[in-house]
Amino acid sequence: MNDIVNKIKQKSAVVGVVGLGYVGLPMAVTVARKGFKVIGVDVNEYAITHVNSGENYIGDVDDAELKQLVENGMLKATFDYAELKLADVVMIAVPTPLDKYQQPDSSYVRSSVVSLAENVSAQTLVILESTTYPGTTDEIVAPAFEKKGFSIGEDIFIAFSPERVDPGNKDYKTNNTPKVVGGMTVKCNRISEVFYNAILDAPIHLVSSPAIAEMEKIYENTFRNINIALANEMTILCEKMGIDVWEVIEAAKTKPYGFMAFYPGPGIGGHCIPLDPFYLTWKAREYGYHTRLIELAGEINNEMPNFVITKLMKLLNEKGLAISKSKILLLGAAYKKDIEDMRESPIQDLIVLLEENGAQFDYNDPHVPAFHNELNNKEYISIGLDKIEDYNAVVIVTDHTAYDYDDILKRSQLVLDTRFACNGKKVENLFRM
């Protein structure tokens, strides 16, 4: 234990990062920035090639910094797990998607830890950062190393520390977001704390086990999922009652205690909020418990694309237009503003619904020049905004700050704003969701 702690404190420790996506690459850059040599491992040739060329592909990573770290020999990428024999610390940040039955797909975690157990040396700290269900570290990670003869807490140190990445957040990045860590033993916790203190400029909060840290992460995102569902349900009810839900929320925000504002939208996207709560519903079945509130929140949120299209159809009908005879422009494709991330973006559902209703449509997004819709296996390309006047309706799907909303309102026949992007402007052609 003293050996690895000393290496970390002296910054002679080599750090491995498995998975170079939205979580792994920013973490690799953060670690390398602090003076540690980093070996990134990924199965994606695109990621390996781009990292080793110093070419960035993640929005929250600074292009120039990545290039400099690679050129200085502080960061490299490889397919080969055998290179992690040199590592003193290994962080796992691989995908944890849901399968078609809304059950956790742990195959990426399983394959990663098996490969790691085959290659890492004794006295290595292994930290799982991938969001997953409570029990993953104990049930999947630890057994892989025990099977290879490692004694946890003695010659291999294992912890879970949930990633907290908010793409596009201007204030909180990987380096300054508080970190929760749950080690399998006291020694695992101590070493993890030393490591994170060495690489982050943020408080480290230790918990008593990996399961606590795993549940904490799920709780964070379930909290958001449920409160967004409440905002969405209020939107549906306010629509029926002829009440402006956005004005209701702004009024509620004036209370200095007991209220936290959440906002409705055309659907929820990203890797975390639409998926994470279902890890818990799946695990709860093992204990004979049905997480009714979580599942109901998911149903409400999943219904929002239908709500948007129904509202759009109503607005068009009031103008004597059928949606099948209309031309629609969707503004924004990314799941949140000012980023390029398309994971679980609601525009994919909106497109499928528009196609089912026979509408003609295009989309524009300054951050997403093209994308593949996983729901219908089709490709789409962003168009310019020079002919907004030709569209029967414009739907604001993502409220990018790059858009000139005054100009959009001036030139559009009809605007359906699903994000309150137009800030409550009172013009005849503007309608809010």
DRENDO-1510 file (C-alpha; in Angstrom, 1 decimal, always signed):
<recs>
REC; n; res; u; v; w
REC; 1; MET; +0.0; +0.0; +0.0 .
REC; 2; ASN; +2.8; +2.5; +0.9 .
REC; 3; ASP; +4.4; +1.9; -2.5 .
REC; 4; ILE; +1.4; +2.9; -4.6 .
REC; 5; VAL; +0.6; +5.8; -2.3 .
REC; 6; ASN; +4.2; +7.1; -2.6 .
REC; 7; LYS; +4.1; +6.7; -6.4 .
REC; 8; ILE; +0.9; +8.8; -6.5 .
REC; 9; LYS; +2.2; +11.5; -4.3 .
REC; 10; GLN; +5.5; +11.6; -6.3 .
REC; 11; LYS; +3.5; +11.6; -9.6 .
REC; 12; SER; +5.5; +8.6; -10.8 .
REC; 13; ALA; +2.4; +6.4; -11.0 .
REC; 14; VAL; +1.2; +5.4; -14.4 .
REC; 15; VAL; -2.6; +5.7; -14.9 .
REC; 16; GLY; -4.7; +3.7; -17.3 .
REC; 17; VAL; -8.1; +4.8; -18.5 .
REC; 18; VAL; -10.3; +2.1; -20.1 .
REC; 19; GLY; -12.9; +3.7; -22.4 .
REC; 20; LEU; -12.1; +7.0; -24.2 .
REC; 21; GLY; -15.6; +8.4; -24.6 .
REC; 22; TYR; -17.5; +11.3; -23.0 .
REC; 23; VAL; -16.3; +10.3; -19.5 .
REC; 24; GLY; -13.0; +8.6; -20.2 .
REC; 25; LEU; -11.2; +11.1; -22.4 .
REC; 26; PRO; -11.9; +14.2; -20.2 .
REC; 27; MET; -10.7; +12.1; -17.2 .
REC; 28; ALA; -7.6; +11.1; -19.1 .
REC; 29; VAL; -6.8; +14.7; -20.0 .
REC; 30; THR; -7.5; +15.8; -16.4 .
REC; 31; VAL; -5.1; +13.1; -15.0 .
REC; 32; ALA; -2.3; +13.9; -17.6 .
REC; 33; ARG; -2.7; +17.6; -16.9 .
REC; 34; LYS; -1.7; +16.9; -13.3 .
REC; 35; GLY; +1.6; +15.4; -14.3 .
REC; 36; PHE; +0.7; +11.6; -14.6 .
REC; 37; LYS; +1.5; +9.6; -17.6 .
REC; 38; VAL; -1.7; +8.1; -19.0 .
REC; 39; ILE; -2.4; +5.1; -21.1 .
REC; 40; GLY; -5.9; +5.1; -22.7 .
REC; 41; VAL; -7.4; +1.8; -23.8 .
REC; 42; ASP; -10.4; +1.6; -26.2 .
REC; 43; VAL; -11.8; -0.9; -28.8 .
REC; 44; ASN; -12.7; +1.9; -31.1 .
REC; 45; GLU; -10.2; +2.6; -33.9 .
REC; 46; TYR; -11.5; +6.1; -34.4 .
REC; 47; ALA; -10.8; +7.0; -30.7 .
REC; 48; ILE; -7.3; +5.4; -30.8 .
REC; 49; THR; -6.3; +7.1; -34.0 .
REC; 50; HIS; -7.6; +10.5; -33.0 .
REC; 51; VAL; -6.1; +10.6; -29.5 .
REC; 52; ASN; -2.6; +9.5; -30.8 .
REC; 53; SER; -2.9; +12.2; -33.5 .
REC; 54; GLY; -3.8; +14.8; -30.8 .
REC; 55; GLU; -7.2; +15.3; -32.4 .
REC; 56; ASN; -10.1; +15.9; -30.1 .
REC; 57; TYR; -13.6; +14.5; -30.6 .
REC; 58; ILE; -15.2; +15.4; -27.2 .
REC; 59; GLY; -16.8; +18.8; -26.6 .
REC; 60; ASP; -15.5; +19.3; -23.0 .
REC; 61; VAL; -11.9; +18.6; -24.0 .
REC; 62; ASP; -9.7; +21.5; -25.1 .
REC; 63; ASP; -8.2; +20.7; -28.5 .
REC; 64; ALA; -4.9; +22.5; -27.9 .
REC; 65; GLU; -4.4; +20.9; -24.5 .
REC; 66; LEU; -5.1; +17.4; -25.8 .
REC; 67; LYS; -2.6; +17.9; -28.6 .
REC; 68; GLN; +0.1; +19.2; -26.2 .
REC; 69; LEU; -0.3; +16.3; -23.8 .
REC; 70; VAL; +0.0; +13.8; -26.6 .
REC; 71; GLU; +3.1; +15.5; -28.1 .
REC; 72; ASN; +4.7; +15.7; -24.6 .
REC; 73; GLY; +4.3; +12.0; -24.1 .
REC; 74; MET; +1.8; +12.3; -21.2 .
REC; 75; LEU; -1.1; +10.6; -23.0 .
REC; 76; LYS; -1.3; +7.8; -25.5 .
REC; 77; ALA; -4.0; +5.4; -26.6 .
REC; 78; THR; -3.9; +1.7; -27.5 .
REC; 79; PHE; -6.0; -1.3; -28.1 .
REC; 80; ASP; -3.7; -3.5; -26.0 .
REC; 81; TYR; -4.6; -4.2; -22.4 .
REC; 82; ALA; -1.2; -5.7; -22.0 .
REC; 83; GLU; +0.2; -2.2; -21.8 .
REC; 84; LEU; -1.7; -1.7; -18.5 .
REC; 85; LYS; +0.8; -4.0; -16.8 .
REC; 86; LEU; +2.7; -0.7; -16.4 .
REC; 87; ALA; -0.2; +1.0; -14.7 .
REC; 88; ASP; -0.5; +1.7; -11.0 .
REC; 89; VAL; -4.0; +3.0; -11.2 .
REC; 90; VAL; -6.7; +1.9; -13.7 .
REC; 91; MET; -10.0; +3.7; -14.2 .
REC; 92; ILE; -12.8; +2.0; -16.1 .
REC; 93; ALA; -15.2; +4.3; -18.0 .
REC; 94; VAL; -16.9; +2.0; -20.5 .
REC; 95; PRO; -20.5; +2.2; -21.7 .
REC; 96; THR; -23.3; +0.7; -19.6 .
REC; 97; PRO; -26.4; +0.8; -21.9 .
REC; 98; LEU; -29.8; -0.8; -21.6 .
REC; 99; ASP; -30.7; -3.7; -23.8 .
REC; 100; LYS; -34.0; -3.9; -25.8 .
REC; 101; TYR; -35.8; -5.2; -22.7 .
REC; 102; GLN; -34.7; -2.1; -20.6 .
REC; 103; GLN; -32.3; -4.3; -18.6 .
REC; 104; PRO; -28.6; -3.3; -17.9 .
REC; 105; ASP; -26.1; -4.5; -20.5 .
REC; 106; SER; -23.0; -5.2; -18.4 .
REC; 107; SER; -21.0; -6.8; -21.2 .
REC; 108; TYR; -18.6; -3.9; -21.6 .
REC; 109; VAL; -17.8; -3.8; -17.9 .
REC; 110; ARG; -17.4; -7.6; -17.8 .
REC; 111; SER; -15.1; -7.8; -20.8 .
REC; 112; SER; -13.0; -4.9; -19.5 .
REC; 113; VAL; -12.4; -6.3; -16.0 .
REC; 114; VAL; -11.6; -9.8; -17.4 .
REC; 115; SER; -9.0; -8.3; -19.7 .
REC; 116; LEU; -7.7; -6.1; -16.8 .
REC; 117; ALA; -7.4; -9.1; -14.5 .
REC; 118; GLU; -5.3; -10.9; -17.1 .
REC; 119; ASN; -2.9; -8.0; -17.4 .
REC; 120; VAL; -2.6; -5.8; -14.3 .
REC; 121; SER; +0.2; -6.2; -11.8 .
REC; 122; ALA; -0.2; -6.5; -8.0 .
REC; 123; GLN; -0.5; -3.3; -6.0 .
REC; 124; THR; -2.8; -1.7; -8.5 .
REC; 125; LEU; -5.8; +0.5; -7.8 .
REC; 126; VAL; -8.8; -0.3; -10.0 .
REC; 127; ILE; -11.7; +2.1; -10.0 .
REC; 128; LEU; -15.0; +1.6; -11.9 .
REC; 129; GLU; -16.5; +4.9; -12.9 .
REC; 130; SER; -19.2; +3.6; -15.3 .
REC; 131; THR; -22.7; +4.3; -14.0 .
REC; 132; THR; -24.4; +1.0; -13.1 .
REC; 133; TYR; -26.7; -0.8; -10.7 .
REC; 134; PRO; -25.8; -1.2; -7.0 .
REC; 135; GLY; -23.8; -4.4; -6.6 .
REC; 136; THR; -21.8; -4.3; -9.8 .
REC; 137; THR; -18.5; -3.8; -8.2 .
REC; 138; ASP; -19.1; -6.7; -5.8 .
REC; 139; GLU; -20.7; -9.0; -8.3 .
REC; 140; ILE; -18.7; -8.4; -11.4 .
REC; 141; VAL; -15.5; -6.5; -10.8 .
REC; 142; ALA; -14.2; -8.1; -7.6 .
REC; 143; PRO; -14.7; -11.8; -8.7 .
REC; 144; ALA; -12.7; -11.2; -11.9 .
REC; 145; PHE; -9.6; -10.3; -9.9 .
REC; 146; GLU; -10.2; -12.8; -7.1 .
REC; 147; LYS; -10.3; -15.6; -9.8 .
REC; 148; LYS; -6.8; -14.6; -10.8 .
REC; 149; GLY; -5.6; -15.0; -7.2 .
REC; 150; PHE; -5.6; -11.3; -6.1 .
REC; 151; SER; -6.5; -10.5; -2.5 .
REC; 152; ILE; -8.7; -7.4; -2.5 .
REC; 153; GLY; -7.4; -4.8; -0.1 .
REC; 154; GLU; -3.9; -6.4; +0.1 .
REC; 155; ASP; -2.5; -6.8; -3.4 .
REC; 156; ILE; -5.3; -5.3; -5.5 .
REC; 157; PHE; -7.4; -2.3; -4.5 .
REC; 158; ILE; -10.9; -1.9; -5.9 .
REC; 159; ALA; -13.3; +1.0; -5.6 .
REC; 160; PHE; -16.3; +2.5; -7.3 .
REC; 161; SER; -16.5; +6.3; -8.0 .
REC; 162; PRO; -19.4; +7.4; -10.2 .
REC; 163; GLU; -18.6; +9.7; -13.0 .
REC; 164; ARG; -20.2; +13.2; -12.8 .
REC; 165; VAL; -20.0; +14.6; -16.3 .
REC; 166; ASP; -22.4; +17.3; -17.4 .
REC; 167; PRO; -21.6; +18.0; -21.1 .
REC; 168; GLY; -21.6; +21.7; -21.8 .
REC; 169; ASN; -21.5; +22.9; -18.2 .
REC; 170; LYS; -19.5; +26.1; -18.1 .
REC; 171; ASP; -18.8; +26.0; -14.4 .
REC; 172; TYR; -18.3; +22.3; -13.4 .
REC; 173; LYS; -15.9; +20.1; -15.4 .
REC; 174; THR; -14.2; +16.8; -14.5 .
REC; 175; ASN; -11.5; +18.5; -12.5 .
REC; 176; ASN; -13.6; +20.6; -10.1 .
REC; 177; THR; -16.7; +18.5; -9.5 .
REC; 178; PRO; -16.9; +16.9; -6.0 .
REC; 179; LYS; -16.1; +13.1; -6.1 .
REC; 180; VAL; -17.8; +10.3; -4.3 .
REC; 181; VAL; -15.7; +7.2; -3.7 .
REC; 182; GLY; -16.7; +3.8; -2.2 .
REC; 183; GLY; -13.8; +1.3; -1.7 .
REC; 184; MET; -14.2; -2.4; -1.0 .
REC; 185; THR; -11.9; -2.0; +2.1 .
REC; 186; VAL; -10.6; +0.7; +4.2 .
REC; 187; LYS; -7.2; +0.5; +2.3 .
REC; 188; CYS; -9.0; +0.8; -1.0 .
REC; 189; ASN; -10.7; +3.9; +0.2 .
REC; 190; ARG; -7.5; +5.5; +1.5 .
REC; 191; ILE; -5.6; +4.9; -1.7 .
REC; 192; SER; -8.5; +6.1; -3.8 .
REC; 193; GLU; -8.7; +9.3; -1.7 .
REC; 194; VAL; -5.0; +10.0; -2.2 .
REC; 195; PHE; -5.3; +9.4; -5.9 .
REC; 196; TYR; -8.3; +11.7; -6.5 .
REC; 197; ASN; -6.8; +14.4; -4.3 .
REC; 198; ALA; -3.8; +14.3; -6.6 .
REC; 199; ILE; -5.8; +14.8; -9.8 .
REC; 200; LEU; -8.8; +16.8; -8.9 .
REC; 201; ASP; -9.4; +20.3; -7.5 .
REC; 202; ALA; -12.6; +19.3; -5.7 .
REC; 203; PRO; -13.7; +17.7; -2.4 .
REC; 204; ILE; -13.6; +13.9; -2.1 .
REC; 205; HIS; -16.4; +12.3; -0.2 .
REC; 206; LEU; -15.7; +8.7; +1.0 .
REC; 207; VAL; -18.5; +6.3; +1.6 .
REC; 208; SER; -18.4; +2.9; +3.3 .
REC; 209; SER; -18.8; +0.6; +0.3 .
REC; 210; PRO; -19.0; +0.5; -3.5 .
REC; 211; ALA; -22.8; -0.2; -3.3 .
REC; 212; ILE; -23.4; +3.1; -1.5 .
REC; 213; ALA; -21.5; +5.0; -4.2 .
REC; 214; GLU; -23.4; +3.0; -6.9 .
REC; 215; MET; -26.8; +3.7; -5.4 .
REC; 216; GLU; -25.8; +7.4; -4.8 .
REC; 217; LYS; -25.3; +7.9; -8.5 .
REC; 218; ILE; -28.5; +6.2; -9.5 .
REC; 219; TYR; -30.3; +8.4; -6.9 .
REC; 220; GLU; -28.9; +11.6; -8.4 .
REC; 221; ASN; -30.3; +10.8; -11.8 .
REC; 222; THR; -33.5; +9.3; -10.6 .
REC; 223; PHE; -34.2; +12.5; -8.6 .
REC; 224; ARG; -33.8; +14.5; -11.8 .
REC; 225; ASN; -35.8; +12.0; -13.9 .
REC; 226; ILE; -38.8; +12.1; -11.5 .
REC; 227; ASN; -38.8; +15.9; -11.1 .
REC; 228; ILE; -38.6; +16.4; -14.9 .
REC; 229; ALA; -41.5; +14.0; -15.2 .
REC; 230; LEU; -43.4; +16.2; -12.7 .
REC; 231; ALA; -42.7; +19.3; -14.8 .
REC; 232; ASN; -43.8; +17.4; -18.0 .
REC; 233; GLU; -47.0; +16.2; -16.4 .
REC; 234; MET; -47.8; +19.8; -15.2 .
REC; 235; THR; -47.2; +20.9; -18.8 .
REC; 236; ILE; -49.8; +18.4; -20.1 .
REC; 237; LEU; -52.3; +19.4; -17.5 .
REC; 238; CYS; -51.7; +23.2; -18.0 .
REC; 239; GLU; -52.2; +22.7; -21.7 .
REC; 240; LYS; -55.6; +21.2; -21.0 .
REC; 241; MET; -56.5; +24.0; -18.6 .
REC; 242; GLY; -55.3; +26.8; -20.8 .
REC; 243; ILE; -52.5; +27.8; -18.2 .
REC; 244; ASP; -49.0; +28.9; -19.2 .
REC; 245; VAL; -46.8; +26.3; -17.4 .
REC; 246; TRP; -43.7; +28.4; -17.9 .
REC; 247; GLU; -45.2; +31.3; -16.1 .
REC; 248; VAL; -46.2; +28.9; -13.3 .
REC; 249; ILE; -42.6; +27.7; -12.9 .
REC; 250; GLU; -41.2; +31.3; -12.9 .
REC; 251; ALA; -43.7; +32.2; -10.2 .
REC; 252; ALA; -42.8; +29.1; -8.1 .
REC; 253; LYS; -39.1; +29.9; -8.4 .
REC; 254; THR; -39.7; +33.1; -6.3 .
REC; 255; LYS; -40.0; +30.9; -3.1 .
REC; 256; PRO; -36.6; +30.9; -1.5 .
REC; 257; TYR; -37.0; +27.5; +0.1 .
REC; 258; GLY; -38.7; +24.2; -0.5 .
REC; 259; PHE; -38.8; +24.5; -4.3 .
REC; 260; MET; -36.3; +23.6; -7.0 .
REC; 261; ALA; -37.1; +24.5; -10.6 .
REC; 262; PHE; -37.2; +21.7; -13.2 .
REC; 263; TYR; -38.4; +22.3; -16.7 .
REC; 264; PRO; -40.5; +20.5; -19.3 .
REC; 265; GLY; -39.1; +19.6; -22.7 .
REC; 266; PRO; -39.8; +17.5; -25.8 .
REC; 267; GLY; -38.3; +14.5; -24.2 .
REC; 268; ILE; -35.2; +13.7; -22.2 .
REC; 269; GLY; -31.8; +12.7; -23.6 .
REC; 270; GLY; -28.2; +12.0; -22.7 .
REC; 271; HIS; -26.8; +8.7; -21.4 .
REC; 272; CYS; -27.8; +9.2; -17.7 .
REC; 273; ILE; -31.3; +10.4; -17.0 .
REC; 274; PRO; -33.2; +8.3; -19.6 .
REC; 275; LEU; -31.3; +5.1; -18.6 .
REC; 276; ASP; -29.9; +5.1; -15.1 .
REC; 277; PRO; -33.2; +4.8; -13.2 .
REC; 278; PHE; -33.9; +1.6; -15.1 .
REC; 279; TYR; -30.8; +0.0; -13.7 .
REC; 280; LEU; -32.5; +0.4; -10.3 .
REC; 281; THR; -35.9; -0.9; -11.4 .
REC; 282; TRP; -34.2; -4.0; -12.8 .
REC; 283; LYS; -32.2; -4.6; -9.6 .
REC; 284; ALA; -35.2; -4.0; -7.4 .
REC; 285; ARG; -37.0; -7.0; -9.0 .
REC; 286; GLU; -34.3; -9.2; -7.4 .
REC; 287; TYR; -35.6; -8.0; -4.1 .
REC; 288; GLY; -39.3; -8.4; -5.0 .
REC; 289; TYR; -39.9; -4.7; -5.2 .
REC; 290; HIS; -41.6; -2.8; -7.9 .
REC; 291; THR; -40.3; +0.8; -8.3 .
REC; 292; ARG; -43.6; +2.3; -9.4 .
REC; 293; LEU; -42.7; +6.0; -9.2 .
REC; 294; ILE; -39.6; +5.6; -11.2 .
REC; 295; GLU; -41.3; +3.6; -13.9 .
REC; 296; LEU; -44.2; +6.0; -14.1 .
REC; 297; ALA; -41.8; +9.0; -14.4 .
REC; 298; GLY; -40.2; +7.1; -17.4 .
REC; 299; GLU; -43.6; +6.7; -19.0 .
REC; 300; ILE; -44.5; +10.4; -18.6 .
REC; 301; ASN; -41.1; +11.5; -20.0 .
REC; 302; ASN; -41.3; +9.1; -22.9 .
REC; 303; GLU; -44.7; +10.5; -23.9 .
REC; 304; MET; -43.4; +14.0; -24.4 .
REC; 305; PRO; -42.5; +13.6; -28.1 .
REC; 306; ASN; -46.1; +12.5; -28.8 .
REC; 307; PHE; -47.3; +15.6; -26.9 .
REC; 308; VAL; -45.2; +17.9; -29.0 .
REC; 309; ILE; -46.4; +16.4; -32.3 .
REC; 310; THR; -50.0; +16.5; -31.1 .
REC; 311; LYS; -49.6; +20.1; -30.2 .
REC; 312; LEU; -48.0; +20.9; -33.5 .
REC; 313; MET; -50.8; +19.1; -35.4 .
REC; 314; LYS; -53.4; +21.2; -33.5 .
REC; 315; LEU; -51.6; +24.5; -34.3 .
REC; 316; LEU; -51.4; +23.6; -38.0 .
REC; 317; ASN; -55.0; +22.5; -38.1 .
REC; 318; GLU; -56.0; +25.9; -36.7 .
REC; 319; LYS; -54.4; +27.4; -39.8 .
REC; 320; GLY; -56.2; +25.0; -42.0 .
REC; 321; LEU; -53.2; +22.8; -42.6 .
REC; 322; ALA; -52.8; +19.0; -42.2 .
REC; 323; ILE; -49.4; +17.9; -40.9 .
REC; 324; SER; -49.1; +15.5; -43.9 .
REC; 325; LYS; -49.3; +18.6; -46.2 .
REC; 326; SER; -46.9; +20.7; -44.1 .
REC; 327; LYS; -43.2; +21.4; -44.2 .
REC; 328; ILE; -41.6; +21.4; -40.7 .
REC; 329; LEU; -38.2; +22.7; -39.6 .
REC; 330; LEU; -36.7; +21.3; -36.4 .
REC; 331; LEU; -34.2; +23.6; -34.7 .
REC; 332; GLY; -31.6; +21.7; -32.6 .
REC; 333; ALA; -30.7; +18.1; -32.6 .
REC; 334; ALA; -28.4; +17.6; -29.6 .
REC; 335; TYR; -30.1; +16.5; -26.4 .
REC; 336; LYS; -29.2; +19.7; -24.6 .
REC; 337; LYS; -28.0; +23.2; -25.7 .
REC; 338; ASP; -24.6; +24.1; -26.9 .
REC; 339; ILE; -23.2; +20.6; -27.2 .
REC; 340; GLU; -22.9; +18.0; -30.0 .
REC; 341; ASP; -24.1; +15.0; -28.0 .
REC; 342; MET; -26.9; +13.1; -29.7 .
REC; 343; ARG; -27.3; +10.2; -27.2 .
REC; 344; GLU; -31.0; +9.5; -26.6 .
REC; 345; SER; -31.9; +12.9; -28.1 .
REC; 346; PRO; -35.7; +13.5; -28.4 .
REC; 347; ILE; -35.3; +14.7; -32.0 .
REC; 348; GLN; -35.0; +11.0; -32.9 .
REC; 349; ASP; -38.5; +10.3; -31.6 .
REC; 350; LEU; -39.9; +13.5; -33.1 .
REC; 351; ILE; -38.5; +12.5; -36.6 .
REC; 352; VAL; -40.1; +9.1; -36.4 .
REC; 353; LEU; -43.5; +10.6; -35.5 .
REC; 354; LEU; -43.2; +13.2; -38.3 .
REC; 355; GLU; -42.5; +10.5; -40.8 .
REC; 356; GLU; -45.4; +8.3; -39.5 .
REC; 357; ASN; -47.7; +11.3; -40.1 .
REC; 358; GLY; -46.4; +12.0; -43.6 .
REC; 359; ALA; -44.8; +15.4; -42.8 .
REC; 360; GLN; -42.0; +16.9; -44.8 .
REC; 361; PHE; -39.2; +18.1; -42.5 .
REC; 362; ASP; -35.6; +19.3; -42.2 .
REC; 363; TYR; -33.4; +20.0; -39.2 .
REC; 364; ASN; -30.7; +22.5; -38.4 .
REC; 365; ASP; -28.1; +22.3; -35.6 .
REC; 366; PRO; -24.9; +24.3; -35.6 .
REC; 367; HIS; -23.3; +21.6; -33.4 .
REC; 368; VAL; -24.5; +18.5; -35.3 .
REC; 369; PRO; -23.9; +18.7; -39.0 .
REC; 370; ALA; -25.2; +15.2; -39.5 .
REC; 371; PHE; -26.4; +12.3; -37.5 .
REC; 372; HIS; -27.7; +8.7; -37.6 .
REC; 373; ASN; -31.1; +8.1; -36.1 .
REC; 374; GLU; -30.9; +4.8; -34.2 .
REC; 375; LEU; -34.7; +4.5; -34.1 .
REC; 376; ASN; -35.2; +4.2; -37.8 .
REC; 377; ASN; -31.6; +3.6; -39.0 .
REC; 378; LYS; -31.6; +6.6; -41.3 .
REC; 379; GLU; -29.1; +9.4; -41.8 .
REC; 380; TYR; -29.9; +13.1; -41.7 .
REC; 381; ILE; -28.0; +16.3; -42.6 .
REC; 382; SER; -28.4; +19.7; -41.2 .
REC; 383; ILE; -29.6; +22.4; -43.5 .
REC; 384; GLY; -29.1; +26.2; -43.5 .
REC; 385; LEU; -31.5; +28.8; -42.1 .
REC; 386; ASP; -31.8; +31.0; -45.2 .
REC; 387; LYS; -35.3; +29.7; -46.1 .
REC; 388; ILE; -37.1; +29.6; -42.8 .
REC; 389; GLU; -40.0; +31.5; -44.5 .
REC; 390; ASP; -40.7; +28.4; -46.6 .
REC; 391; TYR; -41.6; +26.2; -43.6 .
REC; 392; ASN; -45.2; +26.0; -42.3 .
REC; 393; ALA; -43.8; +25.5; -38.8 .
REC; 394; VAL; -40.6; +25.8; -36.9 .
REC; 395; VAL; -40.1; +23.6; -33.8 .
REC; 396; ILE; -37.4; +24.6; -31.3 .
REC; 397; VAL; -36.2; +21.3; -30.0 .
REC; 398; THR; -32.8; +22.4; -28.5 .
REC; 399; ASP; -32.3; +25.9; -27.3 .
REC; 400; HIS; -28.8; +26.6; -28.6 .
REC; 401; THR; -27.5; +30.0; -27.7 .
REC; 402; ALA; -26.1; +30.4; -31.3 .
REC; 403; TYR; -29.7; +30.9; -32.6 .
REC; 404; ASP; -31.0; +34.4; -33.2 .
REC; 405; TYR; -34.5; +33.9; -31.8 .
REC; 406; ASP; -35.7; +37.4; -32.7 .
REC; 407; ASP; -34.7; +36.7; -36.3 .
REC; 408; ILE; -36.3; +33.2; -36.3 .
REC; 409; LEU; -39.6; +34.7; -34.9 .
REC; 410; LYS; -39.5; +37.5; -37.5 .
REC; 411; ARG; -39.1; +35.1; -40.4 .
REC; 412; SER; -41.2; +32.1; -39.4 .
REC; 413; GLN; -44.9; +31.5; -40.1 .
REC; 414; LEU; -45.3; +29.6; -36.9 .
REC; 415; VAL; -42.9; +28.7; -34.0 .
REC; 416; LEU; -43.5; +26.0; -31.4 .
REC; 417; ASP; -41.0; +26.6; -28.6 .
REC; 418; THR; -40.5; +23.4; -26.5 .
REC; 419; ARG; -37.7; +25.0; -24.4 .
REC; 420; PHE; -38.8; +28.5; -23.5 .
REC; 421; ALA; -36.0; +29.7; -25.7 .
REC; 422; CYS; -37.9; +32.8; -26.8 .
REC; 423; ASN; -38.2; +33.9; -23.1 .
REC; 424; GLY; -41.9; +34.5; -23.1 .
REC; 425; LYS; -41.9; +37.0; -26.0 .
REC; 426; LYS; -45.5; +38.0; -26.9 .
REC; 427; VAL; -45.8; +37.6; -30.7 .
REC; 428; GLU; -48.7; +36.1; -32.7 .
REC; 429; ASN; -46.7; +33.3; -34.4 .
REC; 430; LEU; -45.1; +32.0; -31.2 .
REC; 431; PHE; -46.6; +29.1; -29.2 .
REC; 432; ARG; -45.0; +27.4; -26.2 .
REC; 433; MET; -45.3; +23.7; -25.4 .
</recs>
